Amino acid sequence: MIDRLQSDQFEQVRSLFQASHMPFVMEAMIAGNTPARVWVDDAGAPVDFCLGRRRVLLFGW
């Protein structure tokens, strides 16, 4: 099942961004400086996620 995270839950995917070339995007999202929508495979223990506003970026799939 795919779960959409609320902005106060974005911290849950920070560790998934460590291997990415765009960690600044996650930092800006967590700080609330970049509007975004985040979906994860499991809200309790996310492994894969996608994020987007105008574009969708997939990570882990």
N, C-alpha and C positions, 0 to 999 in steps of 0.2 A: 504494500500500500504506500502511496505517496502522501506525505504530510506537508502542509504549508506551515512554516514557522512564523511566529509573530516577531516583530523587531526586537523584543526583549529576550528572544531565544536564539538570536543569531550567533551568540557566543559558542553555542554547541557545535558549530561547524568550523570554528577557528583552526582546530588541529588538522582538518582535512585540507586546509589551504596552505599548509607548511611546505608542501612539495611543489606548489604552484609557482608560476612566475609572476603572479599578481597579488601578493599578500597585502599590498596597500589598499586594494579594493575591499577586502574583508575588514581591515581596520577602519576604513571610512564608513562602511555599513554598520559595524558595531557601534561606532561613535555617533551614528545618526546623521552623518554628513553626506551620505550617498543614499538616495531612496532606492529601495530594491525589494524584490520578493524572493523568498528562498523556499525551496521545496526539498525535502529529504526523504530517503527511503524508510527511515525509522526515526521518529522524533525522540525516542528514548535513547537510542544509540546509533546515530547516523553514520553511515559508511560512504554513501554516495549522495550527491546533492546537485541541484541546478539552481541557478540564480538568474534573475533578469529584471529588467525594467522595460527597455525597448528591444533589447536582444536577450537571448537566453544562452547561458554558458553552462555546459554540462561538465561535471567533474566526477570521475570514478566509473562512469558507465561504460 
